[in-house]
Amino acid sequence: MFTGTLTRQVRSVVPLGLRITSARSQHFLANVPLKKRGVDKVSVEDLKGKMLLLYFSAGWCRSCRMFTPKLKVVVSAASLMCSPRKGI
């Protein structure tokens, strides 16, 4: 399965202590209103087959500020793995 393969690949660049889990349940975001910049609402259906990363932090939280640069590395690596490759 693609999700499992991607999870194994991303796990190699994930800082220790960060846990990657797959939410396979269709009801994971069932009653959660989702918004995106420039779009009023995002449907859960729009997210099917896509990677979703939820990260909550606060500017006053020292641990959050220390973790954010590490998270950027993970997001960058995941984006490279998920982006379509030209010429393939």
Backbone as a printed PyTorch tensor [residue, N CA C, xyz], in Angstrom:
tensor([[[  0.8400,  -1.1810,   0.0000],
         [  0.0000,   0.0000,   0.0000],
         [  0.8800,   1.2380,   0.0000]],

        [[  0.4970,   2.2510,  -0.7630],
         [  1.2830,   3.4670,  -0.8980],
         [  1.5260,   4.1380,   0.4470]],

        [[  0.4810,   4.2270,   1.2730],
         [  0.6320,   4.9020,   2.5590],
         [  1.7120,   4.2370,   3.3990]],

        [[  1.6970,   2.9100,   3.4440],
         [  2.7000,   2.1970,   4.2220],
         [  4.0980,   2.4060,   3.6880]],

        [[  4.2350,   2.3900,   2.3730],
         [  5.5360,   2.6100,   1.7470],
         [  6.0430,   4.0020,   2.0660]],

        [[  5.1820,   4.9960,   1.9210],
         [  5.5750,   6.3710,   2.2060],
         [  5.9360,   6.5260,   3.6720]],

        [[  5.1520,   5.9140,   4.5450],
         [  5.4290,   6.0090,   5.9710],
         [  6.8060,   5.4500,   6.2880]],

        [[  7.1670,   4.3110,   5.6900],
         [  8.4980,   3.7420,   5.9260],
         [  9.5940,   4.6720,   5.4090]],

        [[  9.3740,   5.3010,   4.2540],
         [ 10.3870,   6.1860,   3.6860],
         [ 10.5400,   7.4530,   4.5160]],

        [[  9.4300,   8.0250,   4.9460],
         [  9.4810,   9.2590,   5.7350],
         [ 10.0620,   8.9750,   7.1090]],

        [[  9.7790,   7.8080,   7.6580],
         [ 10.2590,   7.4740,   8.9980],
         [ 11.7770,   7.5880,   9.1000]],

        [[ 12.4850,   7.3720,   7.9970],
         [ 13.9460,   7.4400,   8.0350],
         [ 14.4610,   8.8550,   8.2670]],

        [[ 13.6490,   9.8820,   7.9900],
         [ 14.0910,  11.2620,   8.2140],
         [ 13.3670,  11.9170,   9.3820]],

        [[ 12.4930,  11.1750,  10.0440],
         [ 11.7220,  11.7230,  11.1540],
         [ 12.5820,  11.7610,  12.4070]],

        [[ 12.5630,  12.9040,  13.1180],
         [ 13.3180,  12.9760,  14.3640],
         [ 12.7990,  11.9410,  15.3650]],

        [[ 13.6820,  11.4290,  16.2000],
         [ 13.2660,  10.4780,  17.2220],
         [ 12.2160,  11.1220,  18.1150]],

        [[ 11.2530,  10.3610,  18.4950],
         [ 10.2080,  10.8760,  19.3680],
         [  8.9510,  11.2660,  18.6250]],

        [[  9.0350,  11.4820,  17.3230],
         [  7.8470,  11.8180,  16.5400],
         [  7.2440,  10.5240,  16.0350]],

        [[  5.9960,  10.3490,  16.2760],
         [  5.3400,   9.1030,  15.8880],
         [  4.4890,   9.3270,  14.6480]],

        [[  4.6740,   8.4670,  13.6630],
         [  3.8660,   8.5210,  12.4500],
         [  2.8100,   7.4400,  12.5530]],

        [[  1.5680,   7.8410,  12.3950],
         [  0.4830,   6.8680,  12.4100],
         [ -0.3890,   7.0990,  11.1980]],

        [[ -1.0850,   6.0830,  10.7930],
         [ -2.0300,   6.1930,   9.6870],
         [ -3.4350,   6.1870,  10.2490]],

        [[ -4.2280,   7.1250,   9.8090],
         [ -5.6310,   7.1750,  10.2040],
         [ -6.4310,   6.5260,   9.0890]],

        [[ -6.7380,   5.2740,   9.2540],
         [ -7.4440,   4.5400,   8.2130],
         [ -8.9560,   4.6500,   8.3610]],

        [[ -9.4160,   5.1430,   9.4680],
         [-10.8500,   5.2370,   9.7000],
         [-11.4640,   6.3480,   8.8610]],

        [[-12.5810,   6.0640,   8.2320],
         [-13.2670,   7.0790,   7.4340],
         [-13.8500,   8.1610,   8.3220]],

        [[-14.0200,   7.8610,   9.5850],
         [-14.6730,   8.8000,  10.4900],
         [-13.6840,   9.6510,  11.2780]],

        [[-12.4200,   9.5890,  10.9310],
         [-11.3950,  10.3250,  11.6620],
         [-11.7070,  11.8210,  11.7230]],

        [[-12.1430,  12.3910,  10.6080],
         [-12.4650,  13.8170,  10.5410],
         [-13.9520,  14.0530,  10.2700]],

        [[-14.7910,  13.1120,  10.6430],
         [-16.2070,  13.1470,  10.2690],
         [-16.9090,  14.4520,  10.6450]],

        [[-16.7660,  14.9230,  11.8450],
         [-17.5100,  16.1060,  12.2840],
         [-16.6120,  17.3080,  12.5400]],

        [[-15.4810,  17.3300,  11.8860],
         [-14.5330,  18.4300,  12.0750],
         [-14.6410,  19.3880,  10.8940]],

        [[-15.0010,  20.6560,  11.1490],
         [-15.0420,  21.6150,  10.0360],
         [-13.6180,  21.9590,   9.5980]],

        [[-13.3390,  21.7940,   8.3290],
         [-12.0020,  22.0410,   7.7950],
         [-12.0210,  23.2640,   6.8950]],

        [[-11.0070,  24.0970,   7.0280],
         [-10.8840,  25.2890,   6.1890],
         [ -9.4850,  25.3390,   5.6080]],

        [[ -9.3740,  25.9590,   4.4490],
         [ -8.0940,  26.1330,   3.7830],
         [ -8.0270,  27.5700,   3.3080]],

        [[ -6.8490,  28.1410,   3.2860],
         [ -6.7120,  29.5270,   2.8220],
         [ -7.3090,  29.6880,   1.4420]],

        [[ -8.1610,  30.6840,   1.2870],
         [ -8.7580,  30.9640,  -0.0100],
         [ -9.9430,  30.0790,  -0.3510]],

        [[-10.2590,  29.1220,   0.5080],
         [-11.3850,  28.2170,   0.2810],
         [-12.2320,  28.2120,   1.5490]],

        [[-13.5430,  28.3290,   1.3720],
         [-14.4090,  28.3550,   2.5500],
         [-14.3630,  27.0550,   3.3390]],

        [[-14.5990,  25.9550,   2.6500],
         [-14.6230,  24.6670,   3.3360],
         [-13.9030,  23.6170,   2.5010]],

        [[-13.3330,  22.6580,   3.1810],
         [-12.6880,  21.5280,   2.5190],
         [-13.4310,  20.2760,   2.9610]],

        [[-13.8180,  19.4730,   2.0060],
         [-14.5280,  18.2320,   2.2920],
         [-13.5370,  17.1320,   2.6380]],

        [[-13.9590,  16.2300,   3.4970],
         [-13.1340,  15.0690,   3.8200],
         [-12.8930,  14.2560,   2.5500]],

        [[-13.8630,  14.2550,   1.6480],
         [-13.7140,  13.5460,   0.3720],
         [-12.5410,  14.1090,  -0.4330]],

        [[-12.3080,  15.4240,  -0.3330],
         [-11.1950,  16.0590,  -1.0490],
         [ -9.8380,  15.5690,  -0.5390]],

        [[ -9.8100,  15.0310,   0.6630],
         [ -8.5540,  14.6080,   1.2760],
         [ -8.2270,  13.1400,   1.0400]],

        [[ -9.1600,  12.3930,   0.4850],
         [ -8.9150,  10.9600,   0.2650],
         [ -7.7070,  10.7590,  -0.6440]],

        [[ -6.8160,   9.8800,  -0.2360],
         [ -5.6250,   9.5800,  -1.0160],
         [ -4.5070,  10.5930,  -0.8540]],

        [[ -4.7090,  11.5800,   0.0120],
         [ -3.6850,  12.6090,   0.2240],
         [ -3.0890,  12.4670,   1.6160]],

        [[ -1.8680,  12.9640,   1.7620],
         [ -1.2310,  12.9590,   3.0630],
         [ -1.7150,  14.1840,   3.8340]],

        [[ -2.0750,  13.9690,   5.0650],
         [ -2.5630,  15.0510,   5.9060],
         [ -1.7150,  15.0850,   7.1670]],

        [[ -1.1580,  16.2340,   7.4550],
         [ -0.3440,  16.3990,   8.6480],
         [ -1.0170,  17.4370,   9.5280]],

        [[ -1.3530,  17.0550,  10.7290],
         [ -1.9330,  17.9780,  11.6970],
         [ -0.8660,  18.2820,  12.7330]],

        [[ -0.5900,  19.5450,  12.9040],
         [  0.4420,  19.9530,  13.8480],
         [ -0.0840,  21.1540,  14.6130]],

        [[ -0.0760,  21.0740,  15.8980],
         [ -0.5570,  22.1570,  16.7450],
         [  0.6200,  22.6760,  17.5560]],

        [[  0.7810,  23.9880,  17.5640],
         [  1.8690,  24.5750,  18.3350],
         [  1.4550,  25.9600,  18.8110]],

        [[  2.2960,  26.5330,  19.6390],
         [  2.0580,  27.8840,  20.1410],
         [  3.3820,  28.6360,  20.1200]],

        [[  3.3190,  29.9080,  19.7670],
         [  4.5200,  30.7230,  19.6890],
         [  5.2380,  30.8790,  21.0150]],

        [[  4.4990,  30.7710,  22.1040],
         [  5.0950,  30.9230,  23.4250],
         [  5.7060,  29.6240,  23.9500]],

        [[  5.4630,  28.5250,  23.2550],
         [  5.9140,  27.2000,  23.7040],
         [  7.3430,  26.9440,  23.2110]],

        [[  8.2830,  26.8590,  24.1370],
         [  9.6890,  26.6700,  23.7630],
         [  9.8990,  25.3530,  23.0200]],

        [[  9.2750,  24.2850,  23.4890],
         [  9.4160,  22.9810,  22.8270],
         [  8.8850,  23.0340,  21.4000]],

        [[  7.7650,  23.7450,  21.2060],
         [  7.1910,  23.8790,  19.8580],
         [  8.1620,  24.6140,  18.9440]],

        [[  8.7480,  25.6880,  19.4460],
         [  9.6830,  26.4730,  18.6290],
         [ 10.9290,  25.6590,  18.2870]],

        [[ 11.3470,  24.7770,  19.1770],
         [ 12.5190,  23.9430,  18.9070],
         [ 12.1790,  22.8200,  17.9260]],

        [[ 10.9290,  22.3590,  17.9410],
         [ 10.5220,  21.2490,  17.0930],
         [ 10.2070,  21.6800,  15.6640]],

        [[  9.7260,  22.8990,  15.4780],
         [  9.2850,  23.3450,  14.1540],
         [ 10.3500,  23.1800,  13.0740]],

        [[ 11.6120,  23.5400,  13.2790],
         [ 12.6130,  23.3130,  12.2220],
         [ 12.7570,  21.8370,  11.8510]],

        [[ 12.6390,  20.9410,  12.8290],
         [ 12.7130,  19.5050,  12.5430],
         [ 11.5070,  19.0670,  11.7220]],

        [[ 10.3580,  19.6230,  12.0350],
         [  9.1470,  19.2920,  11.2940],
         [  9.2570,  19.7550,   9.8450]],

        [[  9.8670,  20.9040,   9.6250],
         [ 10.0410,  21.4060,   8.2570],
         [ 10.8590,  20.4320,   7.4150]],

        [[ 11.8580,  19.7960,   8.0060],
         [ 12.6700,  18.8060,   7.2910],
         [ 11.8030,  17.6170,   6.8870]],

        [[ 10.9610,  17.1470,   7.7970],
         [ 10.0860,  16.0090,   7.5150],
         [  9.0920,  16.3580,   6.4180]],

        [[  8.4810,  17.5300,   6.5120],
         [  7.5000,  17.9600,   5.5060],
         [  8.1690,  18.0920,   4.1450]],

        [[  9.3590,  18.6450,   4.1200],
         [ 10.0870,  18.7920,   2.8610],
         [ 10.3860,  17.4280,   2.2430]],

        [[ 10.8430,  16.4920,   3.0620],
         [ 11.1490,  15.1440,   2.5610],
         [  9.8880,  14.4550,   2.0590]],

        [[  8.8000,  14.5950,   2.7920],
         [  7.5380,  13.9740,   2.3800],
         [  7.0270,  14.6050,   1.0940]],

        [[  7.1790,  15.9110,   0.9520],
         [  6.7370,  16.5970,  -0.2670],
         [  7.5070,  16.1070,  -1.4820]],

        [[  8.8090,  15.9090,  -1.3200],
         [  9.6170,  15.4030,  -2.4290],
         [  9.1890,  13.9950,  -2.8260]],

        [[  8.8630,  13.1730,  -1.8350],
         [  8.4510,  11.8000,  -2.1200],
         [  7.0710,  11.7340,  -2.7590]],

        [[  6.2350,  12.7160,  -2.4540],
         [  4.8540,  12.6910,  -2.9570],
         [  4.6910,  13.4330,  -4.2740]],

        [[  5.6290,  14.2920,  -4.6290],
         [  5.4590,  15.0820,  -5.8480],
         [  5.6500,  14.2020,  -7.0760]],

        [[  4.8350,  14.4520,  -8.1140],
         [  4.9840,  13.6530,  -9.3350],
         [  6.3330,  13.9230,  -9.9950]],

        [[  6.9480,  12.8790, -10.4930],
         [  8.2480,  13.0210, -11.1520],
         [  8.0440,  13.1390, -12.6510]],

        [[  8.6790,  14.1090, -13.2310],
         [  8.5600,  14.3040, -14.6800],
         [  9.4180,  13.2740, -15.4000]],

        [[  8.9180,  12.8060, -16.5230],
         [  9.6730,  11.8760, -17.3390],
         [  9.5360,  10.4280, -16.9290]],

        [[  8.6820,  10.1640, -15.9560],
         [  8.5020,   8.7670, -15.5320],
         [  7.1710,   8.2740, -16.0430]]])
